[in-house]
């Protein structure tokens, strides 16, 4: 559940407005019902001209880690086009459960068409899978889609936009809706205090292999809807003139509330560490 939420928390901004802040390294801590559940490391690199890369690594920690030994690595590499679009070239997701890895590699063309999907799991090794153009063409990966929305924050200070995404089986819309401008207060869990945009995120199925009953992220989303709130993200500029990043997330479920806090931030000469930033070997 926490792992699904992490996939919505990625960001960057237009290199033209980013100044010298071309690389950001962040650490997020996820708490479920007050218990430390997941730690995530994110590396955003805009140092190459008209290129972007983003790597997100996450794993369950503590008691949850012993109960649910999961870890994931998600990577996106692509072009920043003249019109400002973040167009993926390659996206790879690796999910490991009890030492068994499931790897999906997505390749895209610069014109926005989908190139190929290869899957490595217990049944196959880098097997090229047949995919339907109706499900894939014109889609992007989930990280690049979020980068696109976050890019707009630096110009408009709002969080709104939508993209269509293919996840290996399904096509869906990812919709960000701006709620309001707020002022956050720094805490012992979170390094950020200052102006931010509060927005909700919704997934809307388009086509592909969807289950009749909501599963995974859809189940989490609908549990939140039943409680009167969709998954919520707060985004802000941590470094002056630097790219925007997610600074907090809240996901309400039938089993409790997940909070994800920005516990560490490094970029150029800026280093910020929260009091409750958990050790790596915790």
Secondary structure, DSSP 4 states (H G I P E B T S, - for coil): -HHHHHTT------GGGSTT--EEEEEEEEEETTEEEEEEEEEEE--STTEEEEEEEEEE-HHHHHHS-EEEEEEEEEEE-TTS-EEEEEEEEEEEETTEEEEEEEEE-TTS-EEEEEEEETTEEEEEPP--HHHHTT-B-HHHHHHHHHHHHHHHS---EEEEEE-SSEEEEEEEEEEEEEEE---SS----EEEEEEEEEEEEEEES--SS--HHHHHHHHHHHTT---EEEEEESSTTSPEEEEEEEEEETTEEEEEEEEEEEETTEEEE-TTPPPTT-
